[in-house]
Amino acid sequence: MIRADFASTRGSCNREPHQSRRDQAIENAHSGALTVTVPELLHTIARHVNSTLGKNWEGLSQRELFLVVALAVRDCMVQGMLRTQARYQHADANCLY
């Protein structure tokens, strides 16, 4: 799903009252990077080592380590995606399908 704001194609006389709030939310969504701290990422990796693989740090193969890091990064990306989607819905942004 691609979301777009068509404010740039509208004339200034056609602006809706909440247009500036919508523009601000979309600008924040596009400019914001994933904000995950190193301790949060390490905690998520450790959680996947214990709960997903059911193992301890000792004895992990390189493939298993890669897997838990990939799962932790995916978790962070999904959280960011959900936050962005909530911002779009709150801003009542237009959808382009």
C-alpha positions as CSV (number, residue, x, y, z in Angstrom):
1,M,0.0,0.0,0.0
2,I,1.4,3.4,-1.0
3,R,0.1,6.5,0.8
4,A,0.4,9.9,-0.7
5,D,-0.7,13.4,0.1
6,F,-1.9,15.4,-2.8
7,A,-1.6,18.8,-1.1
8,S,1.0,19.9,-3.6
9,T,-1.4,19.4,-6.5
10,R,-4.2,21.5,-4.9
11,G,-4.5,25.3,-5.1
12,S,-4.3,27.3,-1.9
13,C,-8.0,28.1,-2.0
14,N,-8.9,24.4,-1.9
15,R,-7.0,23.6,1.3
16,E,-8.9,21.9,4.0
17,P,-8.8,23.3,7.6
18,H,-6.8,20.2,8.8
19,Q,-4.4,20.2,5.9
20,S,-1.5,21.6,7.8
21,R,-1.8,18.9,10.4
22,R,-1.9,16.2,7.7
23,D,1.2,17.7,6.0
24,Q,3.1,17.8,9.3
25,A,2.2,14.1,10.0
26,I,3.3,13.0,6.6
27,E,6.5,15.0,6.8
28,N,7.3,13.5,10.1
29,A,6.7,10.0,8.8
30,H,9.0,10.5,5.8
31,S,11.8,12.2,7.8
32,G,11.7,10.0,10.8
33,A,14.1,7.1,11.0
34,L,13.7,4.1,13.2
35,T,14.6,5.1,16.7
36,V,15.9,2.0,18.4
37,T,18.6,2.2,21.0
38,V,21.4,-0.3,21.2
39,P,20.2,-1.7,24.6
40,E,16.7,-2.1,23.2
41,L,18.0,-4.0,20.2
42,L,20.2,-6.2,22.4
43,H,17.3,-7.0,24.6
44,T,15.2,-8.0,21.6
45,I,18.0,-10.2,20.2
46,A,18.4,-11.9,23.6
47,R,14.6,-12.4,23.8
48,H,14.7,-14.2,20.4
49,V,17.7,-16.3,21.5
50,N,15.8,-17.5,24.5
51,S,12.2,-17.6,23.3
52,T,12.5,-18.3,19.5
53,L,15.5,-20.7,19.5
54,G,15.2,-21.9,23.1
55,K,18.9,-21.6,23.6
56,N,21.6,-19.7,25.5
57,W,24.2,-17.4,24.0
58,E,26.8,-20.0,24.3
59,G,26.8,-22.5,21.5
60,L,24.9,-20.4,18.9
61,S,26.0,-21.0,15.4
62,Q,26.6,-18.1,13.0
63,R,23.4,-19.0,11.2
64,E,21.4,-18.9,14.4
65,L,23.0,-15.6,15.4
66,F,22.1,-14.2,12.0
67,L,18.5,-15.4,12.4
68,V,17.9,-13.8,15.8
69,V,19.5,-10.5,14.7
70,A,17.2,-10.6,11.6
71,L,14.2,-11.3,13.7
72,A,15.1,-8.4,16.1
73,V,15.5,-6.0,13.2
74,R,12.2,-7.1,11.7
75,D,10.5,-6.5,15.0
76,C,11.8,-2.9,15.1
77,M,10.8,-2.3,11.5
78,V,7.3,-3.6,12.1
79,Q,6.9,-1.4,15.2
80,G,8.0,1.6,13.0
81,M,5.6,0.6,10.3
82,L,2.7,0.4,12.8
83,R,3.6,3.8,14.2
84,T,3.7,5.3,10.7
85,Q,0.4,3.8,9.8
86,A,-1.2,5.2,13.0
87,R,0.2,8.6,12.1
88,Y,-1.3,8.4,8.6
89,Q,-4.7,7.4,10.0
90,H,-4.6,10.1,12.6
91,A,-3.7,12.7,9.9
92,D,-6.5,11.3,7.6
93,A,-4.0,11.0,4.8
94,N,-5.1,10.1,1.3
95,C,-4.4,6.5,0.1
96,L,-3.2,5.6,-3.4
97,Y,-3.7,2.0,-4.3
